[in-house]
Each structure stands twice: as C-alpha cells, then as structure tokens.
Amino acid sequence: MVGSRTGRPPVQRAPRRPAGRPRSPRDSTLRLLVLRARKAWDRPLTAYYLIFGSSLLITGLGLVMVYSASMITALQLSLPGSFFFRKQFLAASIGTVLLLIAMRMPVKLHRALAYPILAGAVFLMILVQVPGIGMAVNGNQNWISLGGSFQIQPSEFGKLALVLWGADLLARKQDKGMLAQWKHMLVPLVPATFLLLGLIMLGGDMGTTIILTAILFGLLWMAGAPTRLFAGVLSVAVVLGAIAIKTSPHRLNRLACIGATDPGPNDICWQGVHGIYALASGGIFGSGLGASVEKWGQLPEAHTDFIFAITGEELGLAGTLSVLALFAALGYAGIRVAGRTEDPFVRYAAGGVTTWITAQAVINVGAVLGLLPIAGVPLPLFSYGGSALLPTMFAIGLLIAFARDEPAARAALAMRQPRFGRKRAAVRGSAGAAGPRRWNTMRRRASAARSSGER
C-alpha cells in the first residue's frame, strides 16, 4: 500500500451503506414541523405567552358565554338582559387591573402579602357567620352583602390566601432545612388549612372545601411529602368528607346522580340530566351562539356552574374542546414555571395556583359531564361570579410574574421590548453611526444572555 506524502497510511473509510427508501416530501415536512414545535416549546417565553394568551382567551370567551347564558335568567327576574354581563364585565375590568399589578410586583412583595391576605380572608369568613352580616345563597351561608346587587364570597379569597401563605411557609422551612422532618412539614400548614376548611364548612360550601383540600395536597406533594404522610392526610380528608356527605341528604342525592340519564324521583337529578341534554343537542359545531334551548328555564345555574353545558349546546364539541385545550395550555405553562425555577417560593406558589385552577376546572367539567358529583364550583375565569374571578385573575398575574422572572425570559423581554430612551438615543445620536452601533451592541449582549432556542 502506497503511503501519503506525510508518510502515514491513508485512512480507511467504512464502505457506504446502501441508501434506503427515500423520504417522501410529506415525511420531511412532518419532521420539520415537529422540530419547529419542539424548538418553540423550549423557548424561554413560551410559558409567559401561554399563560397570558390562554387566560385572556378564556376570560374573553367567558364574557361572551355569560351574556348568552344569563340573558333569559335576567329577563325572568325582570332585569335588563345584559344585567349579569355588565356585572361580569366590571369584575373582569377590575380583575385585569389586579392581574397587571400582580405581574409587575416583585416576588418579595408577593411574599409580604401572604400573611395580610390570610388574616383578611379569615376575618371575612368569620364575619360571614355573624347574623345580620352574612347571607345565604342557594343554601350556603358564605356570602357578605356589599349593598344593592353586589355580594362577596370570602371563601374564594381563601384559596389565594392558602397558596401564598403555604408557599411562603414551606419556602422558609426549606431554606432552613426543616422539611426533612414530618412535623415541620405538617405544622402549621395542615392545622391552618383545617381552620379555613372548618370556617367554610360552617356555611355548607362543600365545593370550595374540595378545592382547598386539593391545594393542600398539591403543596405537600411539591414539598416532597413521603407516601405514608401523604396517605395519612388523604385518609383523614376522605373520612371527614364521607361524614359531611353522610350527614347531608342533599349531598347524598348529588352523589347518587353520577352518570344519571333520568331526572329520577322528585327530579333530584334534574340539573345534571339537563346538562347532559344541553351537551348532547349541541353536536359538532353547536346550534349557534344565543340559540340554546336549555337556558330558557330548563337548566338551573346556566350562567354559573353549568355554563360549560350551554357552551356545548351553542358552540358544540368544537367549542368545548377549545375551552379544554385552553385550560390544558394554562396548566402546562404553570407546571413548566414551577419546574424550571430555583426559587422555592416561586415553585410552591406556581404549583399551588396551577393545582387550584386545574382541579377546579376538572371538578366543574366532570360534574357537567355526569362523571363527578355536582360540587357547585364555577369554571375558573369562565363562569359568572366576580368573587371567583378577582382572586383567580390575581393568581394568573402571579404566574405571569414568575414566568417573566426567569433569567432567560428577562433577557428575551429586554431585547424584544427596548426602552424608549434607547431607541431615541439611537435615532438622535450626535454621531451618525454612534446611535446604531450602541443599539447593535445592546442587541448582541441580549443575544448572548438568552438561551440558544430563543429568537
């Protein structure tokens, strides 16, 4: 064998494999789309846009459906047809302000608000039980009248209070290395949660109790509670829930209506069955916006707890799947924020908010579909009710603030949203090229700080 000019033998190359079946243009296009989708999911601003966009779409579509579902109820009460819509629009406007404030607040300020919000929620829930101050709605003593047609449900703010306070408590204990002991993991988190649950159950609101229990389990899960401890708390909650259901004929009837297709004796399953009727009559694309039949007095609470059924009747399967897809995107983004952060408070708070919204959505939709008992909880951001909408939008602002606080997201936002003064300096620089060079230098620095997947 003749050597090369350097005296070394030539490199032996492996024989080429025979070319396989050529890829079709469809396979190449599909693979390209998959690669682009993965690249888009890995960008630092994906969670930020998902949370902001999905919550905005859910709230906007909810306003439309509240107007459509509540018009007949308002007319039956001798009120203007847009009465409930105007109240919901006012609550959404205030909630938007709260969302913008929450998304601009630093994490330290969120932690500082944990104890005041918890104390305020407990104080209001105690006032609910004071005669002359608290009032009953649909059999539940969980409301305070603010004058006129405006009311507030303090238990809805208890959800936000538990998330913030529980996240701050667990974060401080984790920083001190105390979560390895089960006593520090449970105390005072579990007793304080049971205090909130007891105040809510005094008014008979089983649905909100279930949501707070889900938030508690979510916080314990993220704190790394061992299986035995987790199972013990779950067993206590199940026993207390069984006692609460057993001692209430109304709750027993709701439990018996799971999967019912007939109203039954004394029409005890009337609401659940007519919710199924509404979904079944919608078909693929629905009967049209405003064309629901069940909202004409057949389906109780059409604009609150069972607004998802009216959505299925008017917008069909396509509309309901769109709503579920938006909630799935919101839940995914919340999990992503909780999983990527190194701040324990952000992880617990983001996980608690995500557990709250997804659990409440699952319980509401499951009740409308007849798969779960009717718990009387609204669909987050979608159903009518300002007391539920305001703390939920503030919680969405929390998630947006956490998503913006990631280092890669901050760098990407700094590049995409430059300050006005820098733009002005780039245009009005005394030297002709000084301004553009300064702007390009800033862009290069921002590009170096962001991740490789961001554009």
C-alpha positions, 0 to 999 in steps of 0.5 A: 500500500502506497503511503501519503506524502506525510508518510502515514497510511491513508485512512480507511473509510467504512464502505457506504451503506446502501441508501434506503427508501427515500423520504417522501416530501410529506415525511420531511415536512412532518419532521420539520414541523415537529422540530419547529414545535419542539424548538418553540416549546423550549423557548424561554417565553413560551410559558409567559405567552401561554399563560397570558394568551390562554387566560385572556382567551378564556376570560374573553370567551367567558364574557361572551358565554355569560351574556348568552347564558344569563340573558333569559335568567335576567329577563325572568327576574325582570332585569335588563338582559345584559344585567349579569354581563355588565356585572361580569364585565366590571369584575373582569375590568377590575380583575385585569387591573389586579392581574397587571399589578400582580405581574409587575410586583416583585416576588418579595412583595408577593411574599409580604402579602401572604400573611395580610391576605390570610388574616383578611380572608379569615376575618371575612369568613368569620364575619360571614357567620355573624347574623345580620352580616352574612347571607345565604345563597342557594343554601350556603351561608358564605356570602357578605352583602356589599349593598344593592346587587353586589355580594362577596364570597370570602371563601374564594379569597381563601384559596389565594390566601392558602397558596401564598401563605403555604408557599411562603411557609414551606419556602422558609422551612426549606431554606432552613432545612426543616422539611426533612422532618414530618412535623415541620412539614405538617405544622402549621400548614395542615392545622391552618388549612383545617381552620379555613376548611372548618370556617367554610364548612360552617356555611355548607360550601362543600365545593370550595372545601374540595378545592382547598383540600386539593391545594393542600395536597398539591403543596405537600406533594411539591414539598416532597411529602413521603407516601405514608404522610401523604396517605395519612392526610388523604385518609383523614380528608376522605373520612371527614368528607364521607361524614359531611356527605353522610350527614347531608341528604342533599349531598347524598342525592348529588352523589347518587346522580353520577352518570344519571340519564333520568331526572329520577324521583322528585327530579333530584337529578334534574340539573345534571340530566339537563346538562347532559341534554344541553351537551348532547343537542349541541353536536359538532359545531353547536346550534349557534351562539344565543340559540340554546334551548336549555337556558330558557328555564330548563337548566338551573345555574346556566350562567354559573356552574353549568355554563360549560353545558350551554357552551356545548349546546351553542358552540358544540364539541368544537367549542368545548374542546377549545375551552379544554385545550385552553385550560390544558395550555394554562396548566402546562405553562404553570407546571413548566414555571414551577419546574424550571425555577430555583426559587422555592417560593416561586415553585410552591406558589406556581404549583399551588395556583396551577393545582387550584385552577386545574382541579377546579376546572376538572371538578366543574367539567366532570360534574357537567359531564355526569362523571363527578358529583355536582360540587357547585364550583364555577369554571375558573375565569369562565363562569359568572361570579366576580368573587371567583374571578378577582382572586383567580385573575390575581393568581394568573398575574402571579404566574405571569410574574414568575414566568417573566422572572426567569433569567432567560425570559428577562433577557428575551423581554429586554431585547424584544421590548427596548426602552424608549430612551434607547431607541431615541438615543439611537435615532438622535445620536450626535454621531451618525453611526454612534446611535446604531452601533450602541443599539447593535451592541445592546442587541448582541449582549441580549443575544448572548444572555438568552438561551440558544432556542430563543429568537 
